[in-house]
Each structure stands twice: as structure tokens, then as C-alpha cells.
């Protein structure tokens, strides 16, 4: 199979680089400065074993590839806010032997949150969810780091919203040759909702810095508890923390990488790069949406969603809001809901 990585940023670059290292055929899809850097110098992937450069095919849209192959796999790794445009672009591309990518090819949604799978099913017949447990960083155009060892990451995958098949197992086998563990599960959404709960911390980290002190940890615990209450009210199953810890064990341990400092997560990286957008609408915003649908107040997640979007829109510095001030705003938001 040939892997077309749509969105060769931190996660897409790490997966694409590792697959290329393992001898699999890879096409990287990027835009702007990342496309220019990958086209000129290849993908530089920094991992615990060292840095390597992979000169795979690089495109910024489907046209240079012409007709896609029947054995192509599309891996969608753009941020969810960019997913609709990518799906619209790649869905109509013809495939050898007849039909289009949307009709014939497997599409893996390797993103945070749960919305991309729903968006994809509107266009693509064969959609697979991926729960991405992969600490990776976009260092600079053309350079991605992935500091996990002995595994680079754990990628639960399965048909979306449920089920498994031989295609999922073949893809998993390829991933497992490339420093990943890839459990094929019939309930991939359950793992994605569990990851969603941990990703509620992304906006907190993005606006107020690393979640390391007692005050920030306590605030995240409140935000997560709000998310759990919403999922429980909605009757949505999710893997519990003990189950996740048992699966992960010490398989993905972060180590310092020279020239590739590990900053924050994906939302923190969006602010640091000044992209002008952030994924909070599909993380904290997913909890807000479900809370409104099921009558559960979500003042903390509403606050983080609003602040993260403001920081992205106004290009404020990541981590520039003091935790004490954020806690005060959170207390005020909760009090306002209780008094209403």
C-alpha cells in the first residue's frame, strides 16, 4: 500500500517519516512553508535514535499524482478545522479502475477529537478512526520531532464508528513495522472519546502554560470532571484512565532530543506558530455541544474554548495568561451559571 499523508505536520510527519523509514511508500501533502521545505530538503525526523532525512514524494494538492492507485491509503492528519477543505479536495480524485477516492479508498482520520470521522462519513464510504497517542512536535518547516521510546506512539484504529476489517489489520501491520503499536479495535470511538477528555487540557495549556503546578492540575481536574459528566449524561462510552494506563504502560516514554525541545501539545503549537486558528471548537467545544444537547452546564469548557479562540485570533503568546487569573475566571464562570 502507498500512504498519502494529508497534513505533514507533527503527527503526519512523524507517521509518514516512520513509515518511510520502514520501507513503505509515502506521499506527503503539505502547504506553504512546509511544502517548500519538504520539497527542497526532504523531511527531517528527529527521534531518540537520531535524525534522518526522508525524501519522499511531496505534493500540495492531488493534481501531481494524477489518477490514484487502488492500493492507496489516505491518512488525514490536518487539524479538524481544516478537515472539510481536505475532504472536499481529495474525495473526487479518480482512482485507477474507476470510481473516486471517496468511493473506493480507505480514509484514516488521525486527529484529536471526534468530529472528523463524522465529517468524513458525509463524503467517504470507507472511514477509519485513529486514536492518536503520539507525542510529536513541529520544530520548524521541514523538521518534525517524535520523542517517544521504545515506541513512537500507540494508534488504536478501526472502522468508524465501529467494526474492524482486513484493511484495518493490513494497515496496522504496516504501522507495527514502523515503531508504532496499532491495536485494531471494534470500538475505536470509545478510545477517541477517552482521548478527547485528556485533550480538554490542550486549551488550558495553550493559554496558561504547562500543567505542572497544583493550581493548574486542580483546574484541569475540574475541566475533565465536567467533560466526564457530559459524556455520562449523553450515554457515550469511553475508556477509563486505568484501562488506558494498562495499555500504554511504559511503551511510550519521552526522552530529551537535542535541537528539538518538547514544548506543549497541538494547541500550544498552533499559538506558537501563529496560525490564527486552534482546535478548541472540536475539543472543549465538543463537550460544550454535548452539554447543551443533554442539559449539562459546561462553564469551564466554554471559558477555555472562548479564550483559546481569542488567543489564536489575536495571535497572543502561548501560556501568557497567569494560572491564578485563569482560575479566577473559571470560578466566576461557574458562579454565574449557578446564579442563573
Buried (B, 14 or more C-beta within 10 A) or exposed (E): BBBBBBBBBBBBBBBBBBBBBBEBBBBBBBBEEBBBBBBEEBBBBBBBEEBBEBEBBBBBEBEEBEEBBEEBBBBBBBBBBBBBEBBEBBBEBBBEEEBBBBBBBBBBBBBBBBBBBEBBBEBBBBBBBBBBBBBBBBBEBBBBBBBBBEBBBBBBBBBBBEEBEEBBEBBBEBBBBBBBBBBBBEBBBBBBBBBBBBBBBBBBBBBBBBBEEEBBEEBBEBBBEBBBBBBEBBEBEBBEEEEBEEBBEEBBBEEEBEEBEBBBBBBBBBBBBEBEBBBBBBBBBBBBBBBEEBEBBBBBBBBBBBBBBEBBEEEBEBBEBEBEEBBEBBBEBBEEEEEE
